[in-house]
Amino acid sequence: MYSYHVHSTLSDGKHTPEEIVKAAIEAGLVALGFSDHGFTDGDLSYCMQDEDAYIREINRLKEAYAGQIQLYRGVEEDALCPRQREKFEYIIGSCHYIVKDGKLLPIDSSPECFEQCLLLFDGDPVALAQSYYQNFCAYICRRKPDIIGHFDLITKYDEPDKRLFLENPQYTAVAETYVLKALQSGCIFEVNTGAIARGLRTAPYPQENLLYILRKHNVPIILSSDSHQADTLTFRFDETKRYLKDIGFQKQTVLLDNAFREIDL
């Protein structure tokens, strides 16, 4: 019962940090980490506007609920806009944008916006994937965030009715090439159930073939709900643990007593 990819009203979540803490305690969580979206100057629609206020509030809650739950002050930063590492106890590094020909477009805000991203590459999903992963992996290897967020986010809208990616062998080759590059960073990969909670996927990020690669190379993983509301803090974690065990994982990473460590799934 640990959850570290959590968004509150201080970025684009639905509940206040204190409401989330109370829900986490009620659910029996041992540790909870806030990872609201760090300030992104190219898109103010979803990120925190005042990082100092965020830090003060999380610190207040850490003190107020000491002894009831371990709380951590994280941030989900975008690859385009790294934050000051020393302000946070951990960093989730994610990539939410396509940048091409002077245009900046979010890859995951809506199916319509995704279509605009695809049009930048003349409708070629493999060219889009190549650009996305090249930029994301360059950031990962340079920055080395503690946790790599939803590695294959570009597949968010693919599962229900399109097969641009998940059943495209050319895309698969690109994704597998870049996951091998990313794992060389030594970062923890999150296994993210957020799109399942939103009804967009039936399996977590990353897709299964990438998880087999991570398992083969003994890459550490951390369970993540990418929660935007108080009742999804550990969404489908039990089922996901069984899924990961079937792939061959035996350990998960947690942040406990101020240190990342591996425990049994």
PyMOL commands that set and color helices and strands:
alter all, ss='L'
color gray80, all
select helices_A, chain A and resi 17-27+51-64+85-87+111-119+125-143+153-155+169-183+194-197+208-216+230-232+237-247
alter helices_A, ss='H'
color red, helices_A
select strands_A, chain A and resi 2-3+31-34+70-78+90-94+97-100+103-106+147-148+188-192+221-224+251-256+259-264
alter strands_A, ss='S'
color yellow, strands_A
deselect
rebuild
show_as cartoon
